[in-house]
Amino acid sequence: MNEQQMPTITDIGEAIEAILFAAGYPVKYDKLAEVLGLSPADVKLFCEHMATEYEKTGRGIMMLCLPETCQLTTKEQYMPYIREALGIKRGGNLSASSLEVLAIVAYNQPVTRAYIDAVRGVDSSYAVGSLLDKNLIEACGRLDAPGRPMLYVTTDKFLRVFGLNSLSELPETEALSIAAAQADANAAAEAETEAETETEAEEPMPEGEYTEVTDPEAEQKD
């Protein structure tokens, strides 16, 4: 694209808005950059500026700027009006247990399922499976520990669903932090107990301090 064909700032903003509105789903900065003849970094900065402008002007839509993609979406407070106007049934809401698990993962990621169980005090396998199916959490590798348990983190879809640009926008939750700290303490105590048990099992019995096991019946016969 030569200098005469370079789009203006207004053209870029309107083009991005039109593309995201027509898409209805997250679009990669790379793709927008390719279309607009800009670098992905410049497009991301432009989208972040647009997000600020959307917020300042008090509109019913907002721009979500995720690490690799961006998306136009409606503000959460207007969902009741949208549902009523478009005849959208509620449905698909997360259960209380799924929300608990999702919060634990979001605030402490990456985490294992055993860690989630320790925080909640109950088995969380069903809720974890449900969140994986909904693509709100995903596996990101394995913990370097015995058994190599799977580690879980939240996804970009989680950020979009809750209208967040990044995890740094999560609100503070004191109760969850206390529960997580208690889970860490329990896990540490459990690991220490297991280590002590293994050490005791490995220690050889001192010479001269053992009891020979014999067959009582054999002794009676003698």
C-alpha positions in Angstrom: 0.0 0.0 0.0 1.6 3.3 -1.1 1.5 6.6 0.9 -1.5 8.0 -1.0 -3.5 4.9 -0.2 -2.7 4.9 3.6 -5.9 5.0 5.6 -6.5 7.9 7.9 -6.9 7.5 11.7 -10.7 7.8 11.3 -10.7 5.2 8.5 -8.7 2.7 10.6 -11.1 3.1 13.6 -14.2 2.7 11.4 -12.7 -0.2 9.6 -11.9 -2.1 12.8 -15.3 -1.3 14.2 -17.0 -2.6 11.0 -14.9 -5.8 10.9 -15.5 -6.6 14.6 -19.2 -5.8 14.4 -19.7 -8.0 11.3 -17.6 -10.9 12.8 -19.4 -11.1 16.1 -16.4 -13.2 17.5 -12.8 -12.4 18.4 -10.6 -11.4 15.5 -6.8 -11.6 15.7 -4.7 -8.5 15.6 -2.6 -10.2 12.9 -5.6 -10.5 10.6 -6.6 -6.9 11.2 -3.0 -5.8 10.6 -2.9 -7.7 7.3 -6.1 -6.0 6.1 -5.2 -2.5 7.2 -1.5 -2.6 6.2 -0.3 -2.0 9.7 1.8 -4.0 12.2 0.0 -6.2 14.8 1.5 -4.1 17.6 0.1 -0.9 16.1 -3.3 -2.4 15.6 -3.4 -3.6 19.2 -2.5 -0.1 20.5 -5.2 1.3 18.3 -7.8 -1.1 19.6 -6.8 -0.3 23.2 -7.3 3.4 22.5 -10.7 2.6 21.0 -11.6 0.6 24.1 -10.9 3.6 26.2 -13.0 5.9 24.0 -15.9 3.4 24.1 -15.8 3.6 27.9 -15.6 7.4 28.0 -18.5 7.9 25.7 -20.8 5.7 27.8 -22.0 3.4 25.0 -23.9 0.1 25.2 -21.0 -1.8 23.6 -17.4 -2.2 24.7 -14.2 -3.3 23.1 -12.4 -6.2 24.7 -8.7 -6.3 24.0 -7.3 -9.7 24.7 -3.6 -10.8 24.3 -4.0 -12.0 20.7 -7.5 -10.9 19.7 -10.1 -8.2 20.1 -13.9 -8.2 20.0 -16.9 -5.9 20.2 -19.4 -7.0 22.8 -22.4 -5.7 24.7 -22.1 -4.5 28.3 -23.3 -6.9 30.9 -25.8 -4.5 32.5 -27.9 -4.4 29.3 -28.3 -8.2 29.0 -31.9 -8.1 30.5 -33.0 -5.7 27.8 -31.3 -7.7 25.1 -32.9 -11.0 26.3 -36.3 -9.4 26.4 -36.0 -7.7 23.1 -34.6 -10.7 21.2 -36.6 -13.4 23.1 -33.4 -15.0 24.4 -34.0 -17.6 27.1 -31.6 -17.7 30.0 -30.3 -21.2 30.0 -26.6 -22.2 29.9 -25.8 -20.5 33.3 -23.0 -22.1 35.4 -23.9 -24.0 38.5 -22.7 -22.8 41.9 -20.1 -25.5 42.0 -18.8 -24.6 38.6 -18.5 -21.0 39.5 -16.6 -21.9 42.6 -14.1 -24.0 40.6 -13.8 -21.3 38.0 -13.0 -18.7 40.6 -10.4 -20.9 42.2 -8.7 -21.5 38.9 -8.9 -17.8 37.9 -7.3 -16.5 41.1 -4.7 -19.2 41.6 -3.8 -20.5 38.2 -2.2 -22.7 37.2 -3.7 -25.2 39.6 -4.2 -29.0 39.9 -7.5 -30.7 40.5 -6.2 -31.8 43.9 -5.6 -28.2 44.8 -9.2 -27.3 43.8 -10.5 -30.2 45.8 -8.5 -29.0 48.9 -9.9 -25.4 48.6 -13.5 -26.6 48.2 -13.3 -29.6 50.5 -15.2 -31.8 48.1 -14.5 -33.7 44.8 -14.5 -31.3 41.9 -14.1 -33.7 38.9 -17.5 -33.1 37.5 -17.3 -29.3 37.7 -13.7 -29.3 36.2 -15.0 -31.5 33.3 -17.9 -29.2 32.7 -15.7 -26.1 32.5 -13.3 -27.9 30.1 -16.3 -28.8 27.9 -17.4 -25.1 27.9 -13.9 -24.0 27.1 -13.7 -21.7 30.1 -10.6 -23.5 31.4 -7.9 -25.6 29.7 -5.0 -27.8 30.5 -1.6 -26.1 30.3 0.8 -28.9 31.1 1.7 -31.0 34.1 3.1 -30.2 37.6 6.6 -31.5 38.2 5.6 -33.6 41.1 4.9 -37.3 41.8 2.1 -38.5 39.5 2.6 -35.4 37.3 -1.0 -34.0 37.8 -2.6 -31.8 35.1 -2.5 -28.1 35.5 -5.4 -25.9 34.6 -5.8 -22.2 33.6 -8.6 -20.0 32.3 -9.0 -19.3 28.6 -9.6 -16.3 26.5 -13.3 -17.3 26.3 -13.4 -16.9 30.1 -12.2 -13.3 29.7 -14.8 -12.6 27.0 -17.7 -14.1 28.9 -16.9 -12.1 32.0 -16.1 -8.9 30.1 -12.4 -8.7 31.2 -9.4 -7.6 29.2 -7.0 -9.4 31.4 -6.8 -11.3 34.7 -5.5 -8.2 36.4 -9.1 -6.8 36.2 -10.4 -9.6 38.5 -11.9 -8.1 41.7 -10.2 -8.8 45.1 -11.7 -11.8 46.9 -10.5 -12.0 50.5 -12.4 -15.2 51.4 -11.0 -17.1 48.4 -7.5 -15.9 49.3 -7.9 -17.3 52.8 -9.2 -20.6 51.5 -6.3 -20.8 49.1 -3.8 -20.1 51.8 -5.4 -22.8 54.0 -5.2 -25.3 51.0 -1.5 -24.5 50.6 -0.9 -25.1 54.3 -2.8 -28.4 54.2 -0.9 -29.5 51.1 2.5 -28.5 52.6 1.7 -30.4 55.8 0.5 -33.5 53.9 3.7 -33.4 51.8 5.8 -33.1 55.0 4.0 -36.1 56.6 4.6 -38.2 53.5 8.3 -37.3 53.4 8.7 -38.2 57.1 6.9 -41.5 56.5 9.1 -42.3 53.5 12.3 -41.5 55.5 11.3 -43.7 58.4 10.6 -46.6 55.9 14.0 -46.2 54.3 16.0 -46.1 57.6 17.7 -49.5 58.2 17.1 -51.3 61.5 20.1 -51.0 63.9 22.2 -54.2 64.3 21.2 -56.2 67.4 17.8 -54.6 67.7 15.6 -56.9 65.8 13.1 -59.6 66.7 13.3 -62.9 64.9 9.8 -64.1 63.7 9.4 -67.8 64.3 6.6 -70.3 63.7 4.9 -71.0 67.0 3.8 -74.5 65.9 7.3 -75.4 65.0 8.5 -74.4 68.5 5.8 -76.6 70.1 7.0 -79.6 68.0 10.6 -79.1 69.1 
